Amino acid sequence: MNIVFLDVKTIGEDIDLSGFDALGTVIKYENSTEQESLERSKDADILVVNKIPVNEKTIGKADHLKLVCEAATGTDNLDKAYLAQRGIAWRNVAGYSTEIVAQHTFALLFYVMEKLAYYDRFVKSGAYAKSDIFTDLTQEIHEVYGKTWGIIGLGAIGRRVAAIAEAFGANVIYASASGQSPQEGYHQVDLDTLYKESDIISVHAPLNVHTKGMIDAKAFSKMKKNCIFLNLGRGPIVVEEDLGDALEQNEIAGAGLDVLCHEPMTSGHPLLRIQDSGKLIITPHTAWASVEARTKLMGLVLAQIKEFLKES
C-alpha cells in the first residue's frame, strides 16, 4: 500500500505522522506543482492532500489510486465528478478546528475593536511614558455586550461563535446564503436585515454558488458605519477590491480576515494599500492551525484510512 502526501509542509513538522508508517510505504513531499503531482501520484494507492488540486491534470496517471484524503474540511480543490467517474473514494475532515477558528474570530475582532495595534505602538514608542495621565482616551473602544452580531454560515463553527458571542452579551442573528430552513434556537434573518442591523458580522460559510462574491460593494453599502466585518470562511466570498473601498471610504469601521481569494497573497493585492492595522488585520490562513487542531486532524485522517482499508 503506497500512501503519498503531496503537500505535507501544510501540516507542519511538529505533528507526529509516524502512525501512517504501519499502513504501508509512506512518501512525503513538502509541496507539489501540478506537473509534479501528476508524476508523484502515479504509484499511489492513497493520496493525502491539503490544498493541492485533485483532478485529471494532477492524478491522471494514478492508475492504482483508491482513496483521496483531504486533510481539511473544504473540498473545493477536489474534482468530485472526475473522482466518481474513476471510482476513487474521497474523505474530508470536519469538526477538528472548531475551537481554534472560533477563538481566532474573537482574536481578530478584539484586535480591531479594542485598537490594540494603536495602544501597543503608543506604549512602546515612549508616548505613554511622557503622558501626564494614567490612561489614553484618544481612541474609541467598544464592548461586545449589547451589540448585534450577525453570522453568515451557521455550521459547527458559526454555532460555537454564536455561543461565545452570547456569553459576552451580544444579540446573535444569522442568515443562510443558500436559504436553508431556520435552525431551532437561533434567530434567522434575511441577508439584507443582517447587513443593516449587525454591529459585527462574521462569515463562516463554505464557498459555493450561493456565497461566491456575495459580500460586495452593495453588501458593504448596507452595513453600519461602525460595523466590524470578519471573514473566516473562504476568500472568494468577499470581493476584496470592494472591501478595500468600503474601508477607505469609512463605510464600515474595520475588518479582520484569515482567508483571501488567492493564497498565498498576490503581490499588489488591493488590500495591501490599507496599512492601518486599526482598520484591517489579515492573518495568513492560520485560524485552523493550532497544534491541537492539526494533531486531531491527522489523527482523524489516519482513522479514515484504517477504516477504508478495513472495508476494502
N, C-alpha and C positions, 0 to 999 in steps of 0.2 A: 504494500500500500504506500503510494507516494503522496505525501502531503506537502504542498508548496505554498509558502507565504510570499505574496508578491510585493507587499509594502509594509514589512514588519517594523520599519522605522516609525510608523504612525502609531504603533502600540507602545513603544518605549522600551529602552534597555533595562529598566528597573522592574519589569514584570517577568515572573518565572514562567517560562513556556516549556519546561522540561517534561511536563505530563504528556505532551504530544509525541514524545520520542517512543513511548511504549506502543504506539499505534502503527508505527511503520517508519519509513525513511522520511525524514523531515528536511526540507530545503528552504532556507530563508534568504530572501532578497530584500535589501533595505528599501528600495523603491524600484519601479519599473515603468519604462515608457511603453507606448502601445506596441511597438515592434518587439521590444524585449519581452513583454508579456506573452506575445504570440509564440516565441521560442521557448520561454521558460515554463509555460503551462503545458507544453505538448505531451509530457510524460506524466502529468499529474492525474491522480485518481480523485484527490480532494484539493480544492483551491481555497485558501483563506485570503480575503482581501478586506480593505477598509474603504478606500476611495478610488481604487483602480477601476476603470470601466470594464465591464464584462460583457462582451458582445462577439460577433463573428470575427472582428478585426483583432481581438486580443486572445481568443481561445479557439479560433477556427481550426487549429492543428491538434487540439487536445482530444484525441480520439478515445482516450480511456477515462475521461472526466465523468465522475458520477455525482459529485456534490460541490456546490459553491457555498462557502460560509462567509457571510457578510459580518465583519466584526464591527457592527454599528446597527443602529435602528433604521436609518434611512436607506432605501434601496433604489434611489433614482439612478444609480450607476449600473444597475443590472438590466440587461435586455431580457426581460422575463419571457417575451414571446419566443425569442431565439432559444433560450434555455428549455422552454417547454417543447419546442419543435425537436430538439435533440434528446429530450427525455432526461435532462440534467436537473437534479433537485437543487433547491437553494434554501438557505436558512438565514434569518437575521436575528438580532438580539434586541429585545425590548425590556425596558424597566431597569437596566443596570445603572443608568446615570441620573435617575430622577432626583435624588437628593442633591447632587452637586450642581445640576443645572438650575434647580430652584434656588440654591444658595448663591450661585453666580448671578442670577437675576437680581437678587437684592444687593449684591456687591456693586453691580453696575448702577442700580438705582441710587444707592446711598452716595456713591462717588460723585454723581451729578447733583442730586438733591441737596446734599449737605456741603457742597462746594469744597470737597476735600482737597482737590488739586490746589485751589487758591490758598487754603489755610496752611497746607504743607509748605508751599512756597513762602507764605507770609512769615512763618516761624523760622524756617531755615535760611531765609535771606537776611535775617537780623532785624527785620522790621518790628517784630514783636518785642525784642529786647529794647527797642527805642520807644515803645509805646508808653503813653502816660496813663493808660488804664489797663485793667487786668484782662480785657477781652478785645474782640474786634467785631464790630457790628456793621461793617461796610457791605456785607453780603447778606442777602435774604436766604434763610434756610427754612424749610417747612417740615411738618410732621406727616407721616403716613396716616395717622389717626384722623378719621373723619373724611378722608379723601375717597373718591370713587376710582376703583381700579378695574380697568377693562381688560379682559383676557380674550385673545383670539387663539383658539385651539385648546379645548378643554379635555385633553387626554390626561395621562398619568402626571406629566409634569405640570400642565396647566392646573390640575386639581390640587397638586401639592403647593403651588404658588398661591392659589386661592386660599388654602388653609392658613398659610403663613401670613398672607395679607390681612385676613380676617383677624388673626391673633394680634396684629398691630392696630386693629381697629378700623380697617378700611371697609368700605362698602363695595363688594365684588359683583361685577356683572360680566357676562361673557356673550360672545357672538360666534356662530358657526358659519364659516365661509361657504360650506357645502350645503347648508340648510338642514342639518340633521335635527332630529327631534330633541326637544328640551331634555336635559338631564335633571333628574329629581334632586332637589336640594340646592339647586343653583338658579340664579336669576338670568335667564336668556333674554337678550335684546337683539334688534337688528343692527347691522354694522353702522349705519348712519347714527343711530342712537348712541352706540358705544363711542364712536368718534367724538360726538358732540358733548357727551356727559363725563367722559373719563378725565381724571387728573393724571393718571398713569395708565399707559397702555403697554401690555407685554404680549408678544407674539410667540406662541409655542406650537404652531401648526406645521404640518408637513408641506412639502412643495408638491402641488398638483395643479390640475387645470383650473381649480377654483381659486387657488391662492397666488399663482404666479403673477407678479406685478400688481397685486391688489392694493398695496399701500403706495399710492401715487400722489401727484400734486393735488388731485381732487380730494383724496382722503385727508391729506395734511391740512388742507384749507378748512376742513370741518372741525379740526381739533382745537381745543382750548389753547390760548397763548401760553398758559402755564403748564401745559402737558409735557410730561417726560415719556418718550417713546423708547421701548426696548424690544430688540429683535433677537430671540434665541431659538428661532425656528430654522428657516433656511434663507440665505441671502436673497435669492431672486424673488422672494415675496415682496421685497421693497424695491421701488425704483430709486436707486441711490442718488442720481442727479437731482431728483425731486426732493429727497430728504435734505441734501445739501442746501438747496434753495430755501426750504422751509426753515432751516436753522439760521441761515444768513439773514433771512427776512423777518426773523423772530415770529414766525407763525406758530412755532412750538418752542418750549423753553430749553429742551435738551434731549439728547438721545444716547443710548448705550447699545452697542452691537457686539455680538460674538460671531456673527456669520456675515459673509459677503457674497456677492454674485460670483466672483472669481476668487478661488483660494489656492495658493497664496494670492494676496492682494496685488493688483497690477500697478506698475509704476504709472504715475499720472492719474491715479484714481481720483474721481471727482470729490471724494470726501477728505482727501489729504489737504485740500485747501482750507479746511477748518482745523486750525491748530489750537484753538481754545479748548482745553480739556474740561473746562467748566460747562461747555456746551455739548461736547461729544467725546465719548470714550469708546474705543474699539479694542477688543481683545481678539487674538488670532485663533478663533475656534477652539478655545480651551475649556469651555464650560463643562464639557463631558469628561474631562481628562484627569480627575483626581486619581491618586494611586488606588484608592478603594474601588472606584468605578472601573478602572481598567483591569484590576485584578478580577473583579466579579465578571466583567465582560469576557475575558479569555477563559475563565472557568466555565462559563455558560457555552462558549464555542466548543470547548473540549467535550463537554457533556453532550452537545448536539451531535458531534461526530461519533462519539461512542454509541449513542442511541441509533444513529443511522446505520452504523456497521452491524449492530445487533439485529436490526430489522432487515438488512440486505441479505 
